[in-house]
């Protein structure tokens, strides 16, 4: 029970940090800073230890993680914008207007797109591991990808 909580806390911290770094420096700065800020990968160290990854496996996992991060940051921004729009419409309207309904659908579509991307990333990562490692990795990570209740702010995802 403690291990998933620790994973969640590390992922949340890493996600929030990445979000604010990206927000502050923008996409251009990201391409220049990824070697310094993002390649330290503290959120992946649990994988190396818990799953006993070889250096080669860790390098593959790290490369996949680095490649996935920009898409994740974009998704975080889109989800945050959708949340803001829903909040605004919810406070402005006295009923469920067509505009509000459209915003709800857009919000759900963005969450679905994010969830599908995250699942593809998790399965791609698992494919670089041996069967035992992959099973343990997916058992730990799939609950976060399948349930967004841990990320109600819209800015935080377990990656």
N, C-alpha and C positions, 0 to 999 in steps of 0.2 A: 504494500500500500504506500510505503514511503517513497519508493523509487519512482512511480509515476508522478507523484507530487513534486519531487525534486526535478524531474524532467520538465514538467510543466513550468515550474518557477524559472528554470534556466532558459527554456524556450521563450517565455514571456519577457524576461529581461533582455534576451538577445533580440527578440522581435521589436520591442519598444525602442531599444537602442538603435537598431537598424532603421526603423521608421523615422526617428527624430534626426539621425545623421543624414538620411536621404532627404528629408524635408528641409533641413537646414542648408545643405550643400547643393541640392538639386541633382538632376540626372547627370549633368556634365561632370560635376565634382565627383560623383560616384565612380565614374570610370577611372578617374585619376587616383582616388583614395582607396579603391578596393584592395589593392595590394597591401595597404597599411592597416586599415580599420577592419575590413571584412575577412581577410585571410587569416586572422588570428584564431577564429572559429572556436571560442571557448564553449559554445553550445554543443559542439561535436565531441568534446573530450570524453563525455560519458560513454559515447559509442566505442571509442578506442579502448577504454578500460572495461566496461561491462561486457562488451561483446568480444573482447580480446582480438581486435582487428590487427592485421599485419600492417606494416607501413604502406604496402601496395594497396591494400583494401582502403585504408584511411585516405590515401591520396585520391582514389576514385570517388569515395563518398564526399570528400571535401570539394572536388571539382564539380560534382553534381550539385552540391549545395550552393557553391558560388554561382553556377549557371542559373539556378532557380531563383536566387535572391532578387534580381531586378524585377522579374515578373511578380514576385510576392509583394514587393514594395508598391508596384503599380496597383495590384489588387487591394492592398491596404488603403491606398488613397481612394480608390473607387468605392470601397465599402464605406469609408468614412464620409464621403460625399453623399452616398445614398442614405446613410443614417441621418446626416444633417438635413437632407431634403425631406425625409419622413418626419423628422422632428418639427421642422418649419411648417409643413402642411398639416400635421396633426394639431399644432397650436393655432393655426390660422383658420382652419375649417371647423364647422359645426356639424358636419356630416361626412360620409364617405363619398367624396366627389369623384368624377371620372379621373381627374388629375391625380388625386390621392391614390386611387386604385392603380393607375399606371405606375406611380412611384413605388407602390408596394410590390408590383410585379417586377419592376426593374431591380429593386433591392433583392428580391428572391433569386432572380436570374444571376445577379452578380455573386451572391453567396454560392449558388450552385456551380458557377464557373470556377470560383476560387476553390471550392471543395474538390471538384474534378481535377484541377491542376495539382492540388496538394496530393491527392491520391496517386496520380500518375508519377509524381516525384517520389513518393514513398515506395511505390512498387519498383520504380527504376533503381532507387537506392538499394532496396532489398535484393535486387537481381545481381548486385555486385558482391553479395555476401554468400557464405556457404549456407546450406539449408537450415542448420540449427541457428546460426546468427540471424538469418533473414526472418525466421519464425519469431524469435525473441524481439527483434526490431519492430516487426509489424504488430505483434501483440502489444507492445508499448505505445507505438505511435498511431495506429489506426483509430483508437478511441478519440484522439484529439482531432483527427481529420473528419471523423464522422459526426462530431457533436461540437457545435460552435458555442455552446452555453458558457464556455470558459473565456470567450472573447467578445463579450457584449459591447465593448467599446468600439468594436469594428477595426481597431488598429492592431490588435494582437492576435497572432496565430502561432500555433505550435509547428514550427518548421524544423 
